[in-house]
């Protein structure tokens, strides 16, 4: 699953994916931080470290972020319940069916 950052749709990425058909990118909705664990991690870092900080040196702010991840770890973020909604599962399964039925270009 990827966000809609333009690099994910670059011609070089499309060529690579065409050569590696066992990999399929599933795009998240245009703006859906609830469904994107990295957005949740970024939001947490912003809330705990970078919002309204009083650091005068960037290296100290970076050290705060590093310490936050050391203590809290990025892997404590569970997937949003969004991923387990039956409607989402149905859409993902339908996308797989549609891709199999789509004639090769």
N, C-alpha and C positions, 0 to 999 in steps of 0.2 A: 504494500500500500504506500502510495506516495502522494505528496501534496501537489498543487498545480504550479509549482515553480517551473518557469519556462525551460530550464535545462533538462527537465525530465521528458520534454517533448522535442528536444533537439534532434536534428536529422541524424547525427552520429549515434545517438541513443536508439533512434528508430531502426537504423541499419543493424546495430548490435542485437537488438531484440528480434529482428527478422532472422538473424543467424542463430539465435538461441530461443527457439520457439517453446521450450519447456518453461520459460519464464514469462509471466504476464504481469504487467503493471496494472494495478487497480487504483484509480484516482479517487482521492477523497473529495467530498464536495468542496466548492471554491473556498468557503470559509467555514471550517467546522472544527474548532479547537477541542470540543468535547470528544471527538472521534480520533484525534491525533495525539498520541501519548507524548511526542516531543514538544508539542505546543503546551501541554500541561506542565512538563518539566521546565520549559522556558518561563512560563508564567510563575511557577513556584520560585525559581531563581530571582526573577524580577521582584516578586513580593518580598522575599527574604533577604536579598543582597543588594540589588541595584536601585530599587525605587527609593528616592529620597536619601541616598547614601551621603555620608559626610567625608568620604575619603578624598584626599588631595592628590594622591598618586594612583595612577591606573594599576600599577603592580599590586598595590594593597587591595584594590577592589577585586582584581583577578584572584588574589589569594583568598579573599572571602568566598568567592564562587567555588574555587577548588575545595576549600574546607567544607562548604555546604554539601558538595557532592560526596566528599569523603565520609562525612557523617551520615548523610541521608541517602546517598546512593541513587543514581538514576533508575535503578531496577526495582525500586519500591513502588513505582507508578503502575497501578493495575490498569488494564484496558478499560475504557469507558464502557458502561452498559450498552452504549450505542452499538457496539460490535455484536452483541448477543440478541438484538432485536430481531424477531422473525422476519420482518419486512426487509431488513438489511441482508440477512441470509438469503432470502428469496431473490433479491436483486443480484447479488453476487453469483448465485447459481444460474440465474437467467443470462447473465453476461457470459458465463462459460458456455452455455448452450448456444447462444447467438454467435459466439466466436467460432465454435465448431461447425455451425451451419453456414457461416460466411464463406463465399468462394475465395480462393487464393488470388491475390492481386498480381 
